[in-house]
Amino acid sequence: MTYAEALAHLHGLAVFGARFGLEPTRRLAAALGNPQEKLRFIHVAGTNGKGSTCAMLESIYRAAGLRVGLFTSPHLVSFRERMQVNRELIAEAEVARLVGEVFRFQVSAFSGDAERAPLTFFEFVTVMALKYFAQQRCDVVIWETGLGGRLDATNIVTPLASVITNIALDHQQWLGDTLAKIAAEKAGIIKLGVPVLTGVNASEALTVIREAAKRIGSEVTLVADDLADGALIGAPVALRGAHQQRNAALAVAVVRALQTKLAVSEAAMREGLATVRWAGRLQRVKFGEREFLLDGAHNLDGVQALAVALKAEFAGSPFALVLGMLADKDCEAMVRVLAPLTGRIAAVAVNSNRSLAPAVLAGICRPANPAACVTTHGALADALAALGQEPRVVIAGSLYLIGEALEQLGQDPASGERGLNEWQPKAARG
């Protein structure tokens, strides 16, 4: 099987959407010899910040000399971003080999089960990752949930620590319409006797997490905002924004809680935080004489953090805003935060079948900032051309848009693989 053939197979699985439930993933993993039993995990869930926290944990443990697996989603440009060992993307040849291997075991594991729908993309890829990290003999795997936690395919592992970054309203149509309901889904990653560390500051959500942990005998450590001021971290953090200080404090708390199992020196912790990288999160890109700031904020909590950061990053300097959003997000609330910050807004289509039409997005932007010049563009490339004289441009609203921007600005070669992020959840099953 070639890499192109492997991607074609994965594209074929993507049409089956996403499914909440653990049994198919467990069944396929068992057919492959339960590779998760050969690995140690730190399982990370949360509404925002989980990718950045994962990146910090990976960077710290790598600085300590460990062989670290990193599993995250979605990818920005290349599918290979989802599985990394010591921040080296999985090789194309390995993707091709693993897709073929996992598919062969899938056929045998589910043979004769005519009533069962095919495995979804995320279920298949989760087991691929387990097999890959086991074959790579990783010392620890930083393991990010896909959606929710309780019924997410990643939840078949028993980790060294369960980490919940924060809880905010997002994916309400699938996870619940209150912070308490969403917290219950995220708290589903808590395991018997496994320590829980969280940066959740909403009392409604924190109560749910504490109760869930108490029921199964797990201790909760809260990293509160008043501790995330640099004193707890004790080191500069390469990622920009006050919210990243909170994520760093959580990562440091996790590392310190696991010292007896994964020893890390203070010097390695400082080095890891000082050198961490995570694309598309307040990422500055120079393109000729122009400066771009790329941020994948895609819900209200995320754009509020972005708004705070913009005031610090640009310190009153004017900038143009390129905005693209998915229609199933709380677009009006997000626009009310971002639109007043600038006098020039370009509303664009996101390369997704869930994109909000630029004309609709522009119609939300204009009343949010009547003084702004708001234009519509069918594609990001058109918007960037129209803003050719703007020295500073912020691109935000969707991680899908950020992936496209990285390609347009020459930060990553176009791969044609962003379409693998497309999915629609289906009914839950246990």
Secondary structure, DSSP 8 states (H G I E B T S, - for coil): --HHHHHHHHHHHHTT-B---SHHHHHHHHHTT-GGGG--EEEEE-SSSHHHHHHHHHHHHHHTT--EEEE-SS-SS-GGGGEEETTEE--HHHHHHHHHHHHHHHHHHTTT-TTS----HHHHHHHHHHHHHHHTT-SEEEEE-SSSSTTSGGGGS--SEEEE----S-SHHHH-SSHHHHHHHHGGG--TT--EEE----HHHHHHHHHHHHHTT--EEE--GGGTTTTTT-S--SS-SHHHHHHHHHHHHHHHHTTTTS---HHHHHHHHHH---TTSSEEEEETTEEEEEE---SHHHHHHHHHHHHHHSTT---EEEE--BTTS-HHHHHHHHGGG-SEEEEE--SSTTB--HHHHHHHHHHH-TTSEEEEESSHHHHHHHTTT-SEEEEES-HHHHHHHHHHTTSS---S-GGGG---B-----
